[in-house]
Amino acid sequence: MPLAATGDLVAAAAGARTAVAAFNIITLEHVEAVIAGAESVAAPVVLQVSENAVKFRYGRLLPLARAAAAAAERASVPVALHLDHVQSDDLLRQASAAGFSSVMYDAARLPYEENLAATRAAADWAHAQGLWIEAELGAVGGKNGEPPLDAHAPGARTDPAEARAFVADSGVDALAVAIGSSHAMTTRTAALDHDRLKRLTAALGVPLVLHGSSGVPDDELAAAVAGGIAKVNVGTALNIAMTGAVREFLAAHPEAVDSRKYLSVGREAMAGTVARLIRVLGA
């Protein structure tokens, strides 16, 4: 089917008090696994390409984007393409032509006023191209080789009043909020601040997004969706599933040299993780 629009999937999820799952892809095996997992539970899904993934692919967006789009168009469920954690304005401006319907512009590392100014400019450009845009306020941490954030550090979490002003002044369509999760966690031990989430949901009129969801236990994820999260980003959980399955296969078959043998096992493991997490989100 034709590529879906991220904004439409998120709006539908928010209206149903569920969340759409958005999975970060790095290889074609990631793409195929995410779609297979979503198809197995008959749920829509978002394929996300991060700026870090583009750097890994020699700085070229189109090869992975076109492979993802081709696979998505042959899927039996709605699939959208989202450009994630973009800091480069040059990369931002490649989004529309590469088939993406949405982008997450990441200026959260900057002081508030600089973040607002950069995000406002990005939102103006994105909307002129028909793109749905997400931003981040607060400190989720754990990106670009940084250690996972101390989510309890003073000032790390998103302030509801500041978030309301930021959304109004920036014009973004969705906001990633810091409520206790952190990127790149390999253990599922994050405890979310559900009271803060409740206040953010009440304060804001746009969908809320949870980043760093791989480190969040199932019951916490389900509670976050019930509390107003409409898009849940997952990346590390797929890599854990793939790497673990490949390691186990190679340990059992040390003579193996055909990469299809172990990549297929890794792809299957990722698909299982995708299906399980989508069920948790109620989508």
Buried (B, 14 or more C-beta within 10 A) or exposed (E): EEBBBBBBBBBBBBEEEBBBBBBBBBBBBBBBBBBBBBBBBEBBBBBBBBBBBBEEBEEEBBEBBEBBBEBBEEBEBBBBBBBBBBBBEEBBBBBBEBBBBBBBBBBBBBEBEEBBBBBBBBBEBBBEBEBBBBBBBBBBBBBEEEEBBEBEEEEBBBBBEEBBBBBEEBBBBBBBBBBBBBBBBEEBEBEBBBEBBEBBBEBBEBBBBBBBBBBBBEEBBBBBBBBBBBBBBBBBBBBBBBEEBBEBBBEEEEEEEEEEEBBBBBBBBBBBBBBBBBBBBBB
